[in-house]
């Protein structure tokens, strides 16, 4: 990874890059969102599919953006103040809402890869956004499973899970305000942690009070500081609902109940060498650490470290 001298994001200003969003701060943090220097998807073009025998071929239409979380190259996201983390998460919400105004985009992914083992591209603290003309397979799975649960129980499965986790308490790591961090039942990897809000809401990008977003940021910061004491790398992914402008077409069935049956949340998957095996082709996971044990260990760690 490049040092400060070679970093493309150090010293960035509105004149040196097409800044899509800038959130100023009275402190050392200045959150900026810019197009990715080497994007996987580009906004120009049309998303139509063409046949290639039995296969479909599509142009790489979409958007790929970098959320520069701080002007300070050495600033750690996990060790930022609550207001600083909240500002980053607000920027992500604003960009998701803006990208969803483009009817071509069916889904907007927000993620953070921390550490070389997680495929971190840039040393400068950053998150990324991807707007795609398709819904990722993992999200489709969640949507379909949530819909089936709602059809049978007329309740959100995520709300049910969170109520059960809080009642049992064994897998809960921490909480603040209306947000809870817990190690999910049948965790895919050791110390896998989800953060979820108690009030039902399917769209992360919906405006919410500043105090609410700060509570989420405070909990996220403490959770990441705990996790970094047991691992040096992780994937953080925000799961939110697909683009509401896609009520017609391939997503029309999902939108019949999605506001009631889906629930946005954050998934954090730590990377611990030699502690888990993932068989990606079958999407089968082996994890030798019980989530109850993981949660107990995380609770005992100093969230200020």
Buried (B, 14 or more C-beta within 10 A) or exposed (E): EEEEEEBBBBEBEEEEBEBBBBBEBEEEBBBBBBBBEEBEBBBEBEBEEEEEEEEEEBBBBBBBBBBBBBBBBEBBBBBBBBBBBBBBBBBBBBBBBBBBEBEBBBBBBBBBBBBEBBEBEBBBBBBBBBBBBBBBEEBBEBBEEBBEBBEEEEBBBBBEBBEEBBEEEBBBBBBBBBBBBBBBBEBBBBBBBBBBBBEBBBBBBEEBEEEBBBBBBBBBBBBBBBBBBBBBBBBBBBBBBBBEBBEEEEBEEBBEBBBBBBBBBBBBBBBBEEBBEBEEEEEEBEBEBBBBBBBBBBEEBEBEE
